[in-house]
Amino acid sequence: MRRLMIGLALAAMALPAGALGGGWATAGLAPPDDGVGPGETWNAQITILQHGQTPLAGVSPTVTIRNGSTAKTFKATPAGEPGKYVAKVVFPSGGTWTYEVYDGFTQYGGAKTHTFPAITIGTGTGGDGFPVFTATAVIGLVLALGLLGYVLARRFRPRAAAPTA
């Protein structure tokens, strides 16, 4: 009887460990480049790893972006290597956006949404727009040099000789 109780106790302790050994996955995704703006495509490169180690093929991950009440979801497609997927993400406007990856690993009920830090999407000019900051700095520099020249000119102006009596 004692052996039976010890066997049952060991089996009971082993069951939770086996249940926790089920399916889970990690999702890796680098943020978009600084040059990505509204309306431009970000080719989001997703890596899905089972148990954080083994590339996971045959899942259907998605990328969801959020800005306030606006949310858009983009399906990812296999990128040719196991565990690698690409989603073509387009931010509809500039501002601060959060993004997340649903790993699509539904086996064992282990599918999870992985969140990432917020990012700021710029104006989308890609550096081809008018450089407002640079123009403002140049105008300020020209005005400062002009003022300096005016002050120096007034200070070192030759004076007329004093009349002699």
MIKEGU-675950 format. One record per residue (C-alpha): residue in three letters; x, z, y negated. Coordinates in nm, 4 decimals. Each point is the difference from the previous one (the first is absolute). Layout:
! residues N
ALA; X; Z; Y
...
//
This chain:
! residues 165
MET; 0.0000; 0.0000; 0.0000
ARG; 0.2834; 0.0853; -0.2353
ARG; 0.1594; -0.3417; 0.0558
LEU; -0.3303; -0.1699; -0.0782
MET; -0.0290; 0.1874; -0.3313
ILE; 0.3578; -0.0882; -0.0972
GLY; -0.0641; -0.3651; 0.0916
LEU; -0.3195; -0.0079; -0.2073
ALA; 0.1771; 0.1630; -0.2947
LEU; 0.2802; -0.2575; 0.0124
ALA; -0.2521; -0.2845; 0.0252
ALA; -0.1918; 0.1375; -0.2986
MET; 0.3181; 0.0123; -0.2070
ALA; 0.0953; -0.3555; 0.1009
LEU; -0.3376; -0.1549; -0.0931
PRO; 0.0278; 0.0451; -0.3790
ALA; 0.3524; -0.1406; 0.0024
GLY; -0.1208; -0.3069; 0.1897
ALA; -0.2880; -0.0485; -0.2421
LEU; 0.2367; 0.0133; -0.2975
GLY; 0.2260; -0.2597; 0.1639
GLY; -0.2576; -0.2732; -0.0693
GLY; 0.0316; -0.2876; -0.2410
TRP; 0.1175; 0.0338; -0.3545
ALA; 0.1875; -0.2373; -0.2228
THR; 0.1989; -0.0063; -0.3200
ALA; -0.0315; -0.2647; -0.2680
GLY; 0.2875; -0.1030; -0.2229
LEU; -0.0537; -0.1964; -0.3186
ALA; 0.2307; -0.0444; -0.2997
PRO; -0.1620; -0.0101; -0.3466
PRO; -0.0311; -0.3348; -0.1768
ASP; 0.2809; -0.1260; -0.2225
ASP; -0.0125; 0.0928; -0.3677
GLY; -0.0746; -0.3608; -0.0922
VAL; -0.3365; -0.0142; 0.1827
GLY; -0.2826; -0.0213; -0.2502
PRO; -0.3758; -0.0440; 0.0052
GLY; -0.1117; -0.3117; 0.1830
GLU; 0.3368; -0.0437; 0.1711
THR; 0.0443; 0.0260; 0.3776
TRP; 0.1956; 0.2865; 0.1534
ASN; 0.1013; -0.0825; 0.3577
ALA; -0.0272; 0.3544; 0.1325
GLN; 0.2350; 0.0368; 0.3001
ILE; -0.1485; 0.2625; 0.2343
THR; 0.1779; 0.1586; 0.2969
ILE; -0.2173; 0.1775; 0.2581
LEU; 0.1836; 0.2192; 0.2541
GLN; -0.1629; 0.1854; 0.2888
HIS; 0.1206; 0.3609; -0.0016
GLY; 0.2234; -0.0990; -0.2911
GLN; 0.2371; -0.1934; 0.2295
THR; -0.1469; -0.2889; 0.1996
PRO; -0.1142; -0.3130; -0.1891
LEU; -0.3744; -0.0311; 0.0523
ALA; -0.1434; -0.3469; 0.0577
GLY; -0.3652; -0.0945; 0.0336
VAL; -0.1451; 0.2193; -0.2744
SER; -0.1890; -0.1053; -0.3126
PRO; 0.1398; 0.1883; -0.3007
THR; -0.1408; -0.0286; -0.3517
VAL; 0.1280; 0.0861; -0.3486
THR; -0.2459; 0.1532; -0.2465
ILE; 0.0762; 0.0284; -0.3726
ARG; -0.1950; 0.2285; -0.2365
ASN; -0.0260; 0.0350; -0.3769
GLY; -0.2780; 0.2367; -0.1069
SER; -0.3216; -0.1305; 0.1551
THR; 0.1570; -0.3353; 0.0915
ALA; 0.1167; -0.0401; 0.3600
LYS; 0.1101; -0.3130; 0.1852
THR; 0.1035; -0.0331; 0.3644
PHE; 0.2291; -0.2713; 0.1372
LYS; 0.0433; -0.0815; 0.3707
ALA; 0.3526; -0.0259; 0.1336
THR; 0.1130; -0.2657; 0.2458
PRO; 0.2860; 0.0143; 0.2513
ALA; 0.3355; -0.0959; -0.1543
GLY; 0.1649; -0.1378; 0.3148
GLU; 0.1689; 0.3209; 0.1179
PRO; -0.1692; 0.2814; 0.1924
GLY; -0.1123; 0.2718; -0.2374
LYS; 0.0443; -0.2184; -0.3133
TYR; -0.3015; -0.1133; -0.2036
VAL; -0.0567; -0.1640; -0.3401
ALA; -0.2935; 0.0474; -0.2355
LYS; -0.0410; -0.2228; -0.3046
VAL; -0.1037; 0.2543; -0.2647
VAL; -0.1179; -0.0994; -0.3490
PHE; -0.0496; 0.2653; -0.2695
PRO; -0.2975; -0.1096; -0.2153
SER; 0.1207; 0.1827; -0.3131
GLY; 0.2892; 0.1965; -0.1410
GLY; 0.0160; 0.3778; 0.0050
THR; 0.0667; 0.2764; 0.2494
TRP; -0.0945; -0.0810; 0.3576
THR; 0.0155; 0.2003; 0.3214
TYR; 0.0411; -0.1770; 0.3306
GLU; -0.0443; 0.0883; 0.3628
VAL; 0.0448; -0.1561; 0.3434
TYR; -0.2508; 0.0327; 0.2826
ASP; 0.2180; -0.0417; 0.3093
GLY; -0.2761; -0.1440; 0.2216
PHE; 0.1284; 0.1882; 0.3065
THR; -0.3418; 0.0851; 0.1439
GLN; 0.1225; 0.0697; 0.3544
TYR; -0.0454; 0.3691; 0.0892
GLY; -0.1925; 0.0482; -0.3257
GLY; 0.3272; 0.0203; -0.1893
ALA; -0.0664; -0.2406; -0.2893
LYS; 0.1071; 0.1484; -0.3306
THR; 0.0187; -0.0890; -0.3676
HIS; 0.3485; 0.0505; -0.1479
THR; 0.0169; 0.0593; -0.3767
PHE; 0.2854; -0.0826; -0.2374
PRO; 0.0887; 0.1091; -0.3575
ALA; -0.1743; -0.1698; -0.2917
ILE; 0.1636; -0.2980; -0.1691
THR; -0.0379; -0.1639; -0.3399
ILE; -0.0805; -0.3682; -0.0191
GLY; 0.1147; -0.1624; -0.3245
THR; -0.1311; -0.2811; -0.2110
GLY; 0.0836; -0.2706; 0.2496
THR; 0.2095; -0.2041; -0.2406
GLY; 0.2914; 0.0122; 0.2402
GLY; 0.2437; 0.0167; -0.2906
ASP; -0.1189; -0.3275; -0.1539
GLY; -0.2164; 0.1619; -0.2684
PHE; 0.0908; 0.0882; -0.3577
PRO; 0.2589; 0.2819; -0.0041
VAL; -0.1794; 0.2356; -0.2390
PHE; 0.2477; 0.2863; 0.0379
THR; 0.3034; -0.2210; -0.0593
ALA; -0.1576; -0.1700; -0.3020
THR; -0.0934; 0.3364; -0.1513
ALA; 0.3539; 0.1314; 0.0502
VAL; 0.1566; -0.3094; -0.1602
ILE; -0.2338; 0.0159; -0.3017
GLY; 0.0747; 0.3717; -0.0423
LEU; 0.3744; -0.0651; 0.0179
VAL; -0.0188; -0.2793; -0.2604
LEU; -0.2007; 0.2215; -0.2365
ALA; 0.2443; 0.2904; 0.0436
LEU; 0.3002; -0.2244; -0.0699
GLY; -0.1754; -0.1444; -0.3064
LEU; -0.0696; 0.3489; -0.1354
LEU; 0.3596; 0.1062; 0.0644
GLY; 0.1260; -0.3102; -0.1811
TYR; -0.2277; 0.0711; -0.2988
VAL; 0.1173; 0.3629; -0.0285
LEU; 0.3666; -0.0973; 0.0272
ALA; -0.0424; -0.2784; -0.2577
ARG; -0.1535; 0.2415; -0.2512
ARG; 0.2671; 0.2616; 0.0597
PHE; 0.3012; -0.2264; -0.0443
ARG; -0.1338; -0.2210; -0.2784
PRO; 0.2687; -0.0576; -0.2647
ARG; -0.0901; 0.1727; -0.3217
ALA; 0.0405; -0.1481; -0.3415
ALA; 0.2889; 0.1311; -0.2045
ALA; -0.0888; 0.2791; -0.2377
PRO; -0.0134; -0.1104; -0.3668
THR; 0.2994; 0.1039; -0.2071
ALA; -0.0560; 0.1322; -0.3425
//
